[in-house]
Amino acid sequence: MAVFHCKNADDVLRAVKDYNVSFVQFWFIDVLGVLKSFQITPRELENAFEEGMGFDGSSITGFTKIQESDMVAFPDPSTFQLVAWRPSDRPVARLFCDVKNPDGTPFAADSRYVLKRMLKKAADLGFTYYVGPELEFFLFANSTQPQILDYGGYFDAPPRDLANDVRRDINFALESMGVAVEYSHHEVAPSQHEIDLRYQEGLIMADYAQTYRVVVKEIARKHGCYATFMPKPLFGENGSGMHCHQSLFRGSKNAFYDASDVYHLSAEAKSYIAGLLRHAPEFACITNQWVNSYKRLVPGYEAPVYLAWARRNRSALIRVPMYKPGKEAATRIELRSPDPACNLYLCFAAMLGAGLKGMEEGYELEPPIEENIFKMTDEEMVAKGISSLPGSLREAVDHLEKSELMREVLGDHLHAALIENKKAEWDAYRTQVTEWEIERYLPIL
């Protein structure tokens, strides 16, 4: 299957004709990062590029009220690719869309637009933002019970790893859609896997990672199993994270690298890290947006909850991979708290916004913590000034609601919509009576 590099509408129209495309899917996402899609025939495509395709925004989570519901989806020609899971005979293509108001202005609650705004802010300062996410997932027998398919562990090979063929087909599908894969392997937990994408500019990577989530689920379905990005589906096992490697470039030079620094980090990199650490509680509701996310963010199980940075220590929230001579361009920081069930566009925007805030304000970075924080006492953590992420979705919502920075990053509309949605989720969760409670309390109370 061909990989396309379309630059404009004419390139897309030519590709659709040359490859006899049967339908074109228009993709966009709601406030929670859930993919929305509708299909058009090729004969409608030229008009769609010129005028967009209208839809009812009041039916999309976090978009608009019914009295102001008209929205218009404008396809981005640079995102044109044939979908890998459909037949090659009369194939189906997809295009990511920018959502706009009827008057052609950007829609404030379009997550793609939110990320574009933050990328422009970085660009106005002379920077290009690069991201390399590591998305973990589980493969189960079906979507109703977390029934594992193997007992493999980290980097295990067949026969302990029983999903080698699934991952291989996912890799092929991603590459066929222009998404470069760095490597893939079995992860720590049973039936858990990871496929890492080669770092890319922020908006492109958000589109790639969104494509990744669809491809993983579709290829798993073709193999008769179910893929989930649920952060913590198995009790007592590692959850699924999305460690995010990120850097800023000024032209072709990595702005995070400084040869004269003991850590080989520039002053800008240190302030960027300090910005992430200071504002992490405020954006936790974005990077970890579900009740279940906070079942993963507990000490142990390799989940980072402590607001500290290190070079080798994986118990810290941020890790800075050790510098290797000749690899200046690879200098980066790794934020380890996000999970792969987040809204990818808002996640990238929030991280970038926090980092840029640190740079703008000249935040001071504390020394790295190389000891295992999981084994520290509360007194030791207090002495070192180490605090932690919110312990529940409710705490995370409270931090987000009070955050002026995240209101600025998201915009008033989306900030309010996300808070409203997450408060409702927390209320629905906290009123449930679980099996754990029945088993623990019923016999004794």
Salt bridges, closest charged atoms under 4 A:
ASP11 OD1 - ARG14 NH1 3.15
GLU44 OE2 - ARG43 NE 3.89
ASP76 OD2 - ARG112 NH2 2.98
ASP98 OD1 - ARG112 NH1 2.82
ASP98 OD2 - LYS116 NZ 2.96
ASP124 OD2 - LYS120 NZ 2.98
GLU134 OE1 - HIS243 ND1 3.50
GLU134 OE2 - HIS245 NE2 2.78
ASP150 OD1 - HIS186 NE2 2.84
ASP156 OD2 - ARG160 NE 2.82
ASP161 OD2 - ARG167 NH2 2.81
ASP165 OD1 - ARG168 NH2 3.67
ASP169 OD1 - ARG168 NE 3.79
ASP169 OD2 - HIS223 NE2 2.73
GLU182 OE2 - ARG198 NH1 3.75
GLU194 OE2 - HIS185 NE2 3.55
ASP207 OD2 - ARG112 NH2 2.71
GLU218 OE1 - ARG221 NH2 2.45
ASP261 OD1 - LYS270 NZ 2.55
GLU268 OE2 - ARG250 NH2 2.75
GLU282 OE2 - HIS279 ND1 3.00
GLU334 OE2 - HIS243 ND1 3.13
GLU334 OE2 - HIS245 NE2 3.82
GLU334 OE1 - ARG319 NE 2.70
GLU334 OE2 - ARG336 NH1 3.05
GLU360 OE2 - LYS121 NZ 3.29
GLU361 OE2 - LYS357 NZ 3.51
GLU370 OE2 - ARG311 NE 3.81
GLU371 OE2 - LYS384 NZ 3.18
ASP398 OD1 - ARG394 NH2 2.87
GLU401 OE2 - LYS423 NZ 3.11
GLU404 OE2 - ARG407 NE 3.85
GLU408 OE2 - LYS121 NZ 3.47
GLU425 OE1 - LYS422 NZ 2.60
ASP427 OD1 - ARG430 NE 2.95
